[in-house]
Amino acid sequence: MSMKMKGLLAALLIPAAAIAAEAPDFKTLDQDKDGYLSRDEITEGIPQVLTVFSRVDANKDGKLDPREYEMALRVLSGQQS
């Protein structure tokens, strides 16, 4: 089983609020240091965010900036819908 598949399966088993509370910071996830999180960076770092990616990608550019990432964490923790 691939690492991506294992990560996605883990995402389904761990409560979203717990993930959001212990989420890595944006700079840690931004592997290429371009100021954005790609789907690949999210998949490797915190795949649970993929479940809300489309909803929080406000400008629909296919990547998350720091504000959009924070929104994703709030949505996962139940603070936003």
C-alpha atoms as an extended CHARMM CRD file, in Angstrom:
* protein
*
        81  EXT
         1         1  MET       CA              0.0000000000        0.0000000000        0.0000000000  PROA      1               0.0000000000
         2         2  SER       CA              1.3950000000        3.4080000000       -0.9610000000  PROA      2               0.0000000000
         3         3  MET       CA              2.2540000000        6.0850000000        1.6110000000  PROA      3               0.0000000000
         4         4  LYS       CA             -0.4570000000        8.3460000000        0.1770000000  PROA      4               0.0000000000
         5         5  MET       CA             -3.0670000000        5.6270000000        0.6140000000  PROA      5               0.0000000000
         6         6  LYS       CA             -1.9180000000        4.9490000000        4.1900000000  PROA      6               0.0000000000
         7         7  GLY       CA             -2.1390000000        8.6600000000        4.9590000000  PROA      7               0.0000000000
         8         8  LEU       CA             -5.6310000000        8.9340000000        3.5310000000  PROA      8               0.0000000000
         9         9  LEU       CA             -6.7860000000        5.8860000000        5.4800000000  PROA      9               0.0000000000
        10        10  ALA       CA             -5.3520000000        7.3550000000        8.6740000000  PROA      10              0.0000000000
        11        11  ALA       CA             -7.2240000000       10.5810000000        7.9310000000  PROA      11              0.0000000000
        12        12  LEU       CA            -10.4870000000        8.7170000000        8.0110000000  PROA      12              0.0000000000
        13        13  LEU       CA             -9.7570000000        7.0370000000       11.3290000000  PROA      13              0.0000000000
        14        14  ILE       CA             -8.5900000000       10.0130000000       13.4020000000  PROA      14              0.0000000000
        15        15  PRO       CA            -11.1880000000       12.5650000000       14.5590000000  PROA      15              0.0000000000
        16        16  ALA       CA            -10.7970000000       15.8060000000       12.6320000000  PROA      16              0.0000000000
        17        17  ALA       CA            -10.8220000000       17.9980000000       15.7420000000  PROA      17              0.0000000000
        18        18  ALA       CA             -7.8640000000       16.0880000000       17.1680000000  PROA      18              0.0000000000
        19        19  ILE       CA             -5.9640000000       16.5510000000       13.9220000000  PROA      19              0.0000000000
        20        20  ALA       CA             -6.6150000000       20.2840000000       13.8100000000  PROA      20              0.0000000000
        21        21  ALA       CA             -5.4700000000       20.7020000000       17.4040000000  PROA      21              0.0000000000
        22        22  GLU       CA             -2.1020000000       19.0970000000       16.6730000000  PROA      22              0.0000000000
        23        23  ALA       CA             -1.6500000000       20.2090000000       13.0670000000  PROA      23              0.0000000000
        24        24  PRO       CA              1.8010000000       21.1110000000       11.8080000000  PROA      24              0.0000000000
        25        25  ASP       CA              2.3690000000       24.7840000000       11.1690000000  PROA      25              0.0000000000
        26        26  PHE       CA              2.1900000000       26.1640000000        7.6540000000  PROA      26              0.0000000000
        27        27  LYS       CA              5.9450000000       26.7000000000        7.2470000000  PROA      27              0.0000000000
        28        28  THR       CA              6.6410000000       23.0900000000        8.2020000000  PROA      28              0.0000000000
        29        29  LEU       CA              4.2500000000       21.8020000000        5.5420000000  PROA      29              0.0000000000
        30        30  ASP       CA              5.4560000000       24.1880000000        2.8350000000  PROA      30              0.0000000000
        31        31  GLN       CA              8.2410000000       21.8720000000        1.6390000000  PROA      31              0.0000000000
        32        32  ASP       CA              9.1890000000       23.9280000000       -1.4270000000  PROA      32              0.0000000000
        33        33  LYS       CA              8.9680000000       27.2270000000        0.5030000000  PROA      33              0.0000000000
        34        34  ASP       CA              6.8210000000       28.9160000000       -2.1380000000  PROA      34              0.0000000000
        35        35  GLY       CA              4.3240000000       30.3300000000        0.3500000000  PROA      35              0.0000000000
        36        36  TYR       CA              1.5510000000       27.9190000000       -0.6180000000  PROA      36              0.0000000000
        37        37  LEU       CA              0.5000000000       24.3720000000        0.1980000000  PROA      37              0.0000000000
        38        38  SER       CA             -0.0860000000       22.1070000000       -2.7650000000  PROA      38              0.0000000000
        39        39  ARG       CA             -2.3090000000       19.0450000000       -2.5800000000  PROA      39              0.0000000000
        40        40  ASP       CA              0.8410000000       16.9110000000       -2.5230000000  PROA      40              0.0000000000
        41        41  GLU       CA              2.3030000000       18.8170000000        0.4380000000  PROA      41              0.0000000000
        42        42  ILE       CA             -0.9770000000       18.4780000000        2.2840000000  PROA      42              0.0000000000
        43        43  THR       CA             -1.2810000000       14.7810000000        1.4470000000  PROA      43              0.0000000000
        44        44  GLU       CA              2.1670000000       14.1400000000        2.8990000000  PROA      44              0.0000000000
        45        45  GLY       CA              1.7590000000       16.3650000000        5.9550000000  PROA      45              0.0000000000
        46        46  ILE       CA             -1.8970000000       16.4450000000        7.0360000000  PROA      46              0.0000000000
        47        47  PRO       CA             -4.1420000000       14.5720000000        4.5850000000  PROA      47              0.0000000000
        48        48  GLN       CA             -7.2920000000       15.3680000000        6.5700000000  PROA      48              0.0000000000
        49        49  VAL       CA             -7.1830000000       18.8680000000        5.0800000000  PROA      49              0.0000000000
        50        50  LEU       CA             -7.9650000000       17.3340000000        1.6880000000  PROA      50              0.0000000000
        51        51  THR       CA            -11.5140000000       16.7090000000        2.9010000000  PROA      51              0.0000000000
        52        52  VAL       CA            -12.1220000000       20.4850000000        3.0790000000  PROA      52              0.0000000000
        53        53  PHE       CA             -9.5760000000       21.6630000000        0.4980000000  PROA      53              0.0000000000
        54        54  SER       CA            -12.0640000000       22.7540000000       -2.1740000000  PROA      54              0.0000000000
        55        55  ARG       CA            -14.2050000000       24.5510000000        0.3810000000  PROA      55              0.0000000000
        56        56  VAL       CA            -11.3540000000       26.6230000000        1.8580000000  PROA      56              0.0000000000
        57        57  ASP       CA             -9.4540000000       27.3270000000       -1.3830000000  PROA      57              0.0000000000
        58        58  ALA       CA            -11.1630000000       30.7140000000       -1.5980000000  PROA      58              0.0000000000
        59        59  ASN       CA             -9.5240000000       31.8950000000       -4.8110000000  PROA      59              0.0000000000
        60        60  LYS       CA             -9.7380000000       28.4210000000       -6.4330000000  PROA      60              0.0000000000
        61        61  ASP       CA             -6.0570000000       28.3970000000       -7.4460000000  PROA      61              0.0000000000
        62        62  GLY       CA             -5.5310000000       24.7730000000       -6.3980000000  PROA      62              0.0000000000
        63        63  LYS       CA             -3.2830000000       25.5990000000       -3.4530000000  PROA      63              0.0000000000
        64        64  LEU       CA             -3.7050000000       26.9990000000        0.0330000000  PROA      64              0.0000000000
        65        65  ASP       CA             -2.1380000000       30.1650000000        1.3760000000  PROA      65              0.0000000000
        66        66  PRO       CA             -1.6320000000       30.5900000000        5.1450000000  PROA      66              0.0000000000
        67        67  ARG       CA             -5.1090000000       32.1130000000        5.6700000000  PROA      67              0.0000000000
        68        68  GLU       CA             -6.8040000000       29.3260000000        3.7390000000  PROA      68              0.0000000000
        69        69  TYR       CA             -4.8370000000       26.7040000000        5.7060000000  PROA      69              0.0000000000
        70        70  GLU       CA             -5.9430000000       28.2660000000        9.0040000000  PROA      70              0.0000000000
        71        71  MET       CA             -9.5330000000       28.2130000000        7.7440000000  PROA      71              0.0000000000
        72        72  ALA       CA             -9.1590000000       24.5100000000        6.9250000000  PROA      72              0.0000000000
        73        73  LEU       CA             -7.9980000000       23.8310000000       10.4910000000  PROA      73              0.0000000000
        74        74  ARG       CA            -10.9440000000       25.7870000000       11.8980000000  PROA      74              0.0000000000
        75        75  VAL       CA            -13.3630000000       23.8540000000        9.7030000000  PROA      75              0.0000000000
        76        76  LEU       CA            -11.8350000000       20.5450000000       10.7800000000  PROA      76              0.0000000000
        77        77  SER       CA            -12.0330000000       21.4890000000       14.4340000000  PROA      77              0.0000000000
        78        78  GLY       CA            -15.7120000000       22.4190000000       14.0780000000  PROA      78              0.0000000000
        79        79  GLN       CA            -15.2230000000       26.1460000000       14.6290000000  PROA      79              0.0000000000
        80        80  GLN       CA            -16.4400000000       26.9740000000       11.1100000000  PROA      80              0.0000000000
        81        81  SER       CA            -18.7880000000       25.2540000000        8.7020000000  PROA      81              0.0000000000
